[in-house]
Amino acid sequence: MSVLSNLQPQEVWEQFEAICQVPRPSKKEEKIIEFLLKFAEEHDLEAHKDHIGNVLIRKPATPGKENVKSVVLQSHIDMVCEKNSDKKHDFDNDPITPVIDGDWVKADNTTLGADDGIGMAAQMALLISKDIEHGPIECLFTVDEETGLTGAFELKEGFFNSNILLNLDSEDDGELFIGCAGGVDTLAKFPYTLEATPEKWFGIKVSVSGLKGGHSGDEIHKGLGNANKIINRFLWENSEKYELRLASIEGGNLRNAIPREATAVAVVPSKYKEQIRIAFNMLFHDVQMELKTTEPELRMKLESVELPEKVFDLESQNNLLNGLYACPHGVIEMSRDIEGLVETSTNLASIKMNEDHILVTTSQRSSVESAKENIANMVKAVFNLAGAEAIHSDGYPGWAPNTESEILKITKESYTRLFGTEPVVRAIHAGLECGLFLEKYPGMDMISFGPTIRGAHSPDERIEIETVNKFWKHLIDVLANIPEE
């Protein structure tokens, strides 16, 4: 008996559970691509794979609906791979284990992959349905949305034929999305030099964990803790006061996730052994008080470790710690046009120690292109001042809202009629692939909607069961009301 077999709609949950069995990390989507092509073959559906790995599966109109406008439904096939530090899981080979937790489905201490596995599942359920009326449909499954929007970037004109696109990658029931932020990454390389650790010093390891993490766009306004910022705060405050010397530092993982965990190894003179513990306890208390509402599970730990052989020289250390301290993180500007919408933000995402440099990854988002460039340049300037080599990624465009959209009117009317309440129509601060689709298909009429997902990009990711049923009913009804050409 499968874990999700009693949930409704059964046809969607059945496909979602099947997807959970297939590893699909970003940039390693070969197994899920093969899974989709085999699925199409087994159900006698026309399927195509492009040069980058995007998959398109077509299904003809049901009888009597041949003249209805063609619709392309779209989701991405990769997932964010995050786990709690004490969880053993190989995302390249192990299946995701879904768990029912009250009104929600989550995973066993890993990300669930409902972002965007539930969109995939709805597409697959629709493709094999026998009793759902619809016009011609195309199902587009794109690769590498989470780490580079590669599938959308590489999509060629003419790969699909529809002029209406339903993006199934939103995370709030009762909300219809008609716009999204554009984004760019700013990466900094801090060169460093190591020198011998002074004799008779004291080795310490500092760790930050227990933070919620989450999506760096959709949840940046919630005041969540940033593990990189917290650990650097301890290092910076004590580097001069207690002569602390850094030996190593790691924090965060993905460019589009607020970092949940960070660790650092450092040394201090033995005479400051007790003072550094007191300083640590005081900072822990301060941060707990600052984040008591948003991060009740915050944990910080200081422990003794064997003295490392090498530490950063002072110039390398000061450049890094000053750069990280000065680097902005969080909401930069709220929209002046749409109440409650974050216009511009930045995320200090990850710190990775390489052989000859520290790589710091940040991501900036904005619904205003010039503001996106401005905050990215601000971050780059901070890193340049701190002696780092900073570069920008190519970035991706936003999706400007069209309040006169035909598919918006259809989708809004459908939700109101089905559920007796009018949906909220808004833009989203997260990046969607829609902006890139619009570049390739300028006349495309698009909308994005989906069930409620919380904690995306973290092991707390969960999807609300009831809203999946609503999402499915809504999707079917929208397709039933697409007009003829």
Phi, psi and omega in degrees: 000125181285157184296324188257012190295335182266002182275152178247142000281129187301323184294329179283314181295328177298316179291323179297318180294325177294320178297323181299339181280349187251116177301138183207053174298153174304138180072002177227055188264012186303319184290322181284330174296313178300320179300316181292319180294322177293320177303314180296318180296316181297332183252016174056046180249144177291129182223148179221145173237130181270185188295336184262345179117356174299142181243135175238127178238129182252147174225129181294164177296151172286156184308132180092351183247016186297333184267001178289148179301139179288143181234138172252125175261136189227138172214167175254149190262347180273162178224154173287132183250095179232144177217159172292150189298334181266006180264127175271116181202130177256102185294340179285339186227333186273143174288159172279138180256102178286147182225135174274125181232088183066242182270008187233157167249130178227189177242170181276083176064024172225171168299150183273326184083015172297333169270097003237040179298330181288328174294317176301315183299320179295319178299314182294319178298321179292320182296329182257004182292150179248345189235018179253125180278135179196159172281193178299132179233148174235137178246115182258126179243112186260152181264157166051046175290322192288328186247001179185359184053033188299317181299317179291319178301318188271355181300132181264148175301139177089359179294324172233166191250345187286154175251001175241131181234128174254108177274123186254044187235031176255165194229025181219109174300141178083007178232133178249131185252129183235015178190157179210166180280152167271166183210164176206149176257144172240120182248138181236135174252114176263110176291150178216155176238136178260151175221166183297138177292134177302145181289151175062030173265182189238124181271136179226150172238128180247136178223147175237130180208180177082001178285158183285329185065222178111184187285129185285351174257301188290338184238014184292336184275359188274000179071029180287154180286150176245113185300326179295318179294319183293313183292323178294327178300317178296315182296315183295315183296334187249359182293321179269318185298317183239020176059029181300137177236130185277137175251324178199157179206137175216141177197143178070179184215300189252147182299331184253023176234135174291126188294132183263332188223149176205151177221154176210145173247134182215173176228151174222156175302142183303332181293343181257014185305313181283322181297323182291327176292318178297315179300319178297312181298322179292318179294317178304315179297316181298314182292321176303315180293320180295325187248018187299331181279317187267335185228067183292342182261011179307134174231137172230140185224137173238125181221154178282141177224165176299141183297120178292153182285329185232151173225165177294144169289164189296322180296314179299314182297313182296320178300312182295308184294322177293319179298316179293321181293319184281339183296125179292153175212137175110200182287130177259322183207137172269153180295138174273349185255326182240113185300133176084356182268127171291126178274312188222137179209169174215147184234121172278093199274312186208152175232117182235131182266118177253180188299321183234004178203159170262125178261119178250124181250129176231159176226138179242144180225148171196149173275355176245119188302316182293326178290325175299314179296322182295313182290326176296319178292326177298314178296317179299319181296319177301313182293321177298318178299330180272010175086013180264158171267116185244138178225157175258147169284177179294331181078176180215152185279159172277180180236110183285132182297144173236098184287351179261012184298137178293317182290332174298313181298317180296313184292320179293314179297320180298312182297317181297316181293319183288320191242002172071016177215144183278131180287156174278132178254122183205173171263163183238143181282340176290160176274136172241162180287351187301323179300321179287324176299320182296329176295320183277330183231080189301334182268008186294133174260118191231153171209156180231132176205165182183180178280176183279121175237135178236151177069025180304146179074014177219164177295351175275001181305133180207153181235135184281121188300312183301323184287339175293320177297318178295316179303316181294313178299319180295315180300315180298318182292321177299314180297326180290341184249012173292130184284169175285163180299000000 
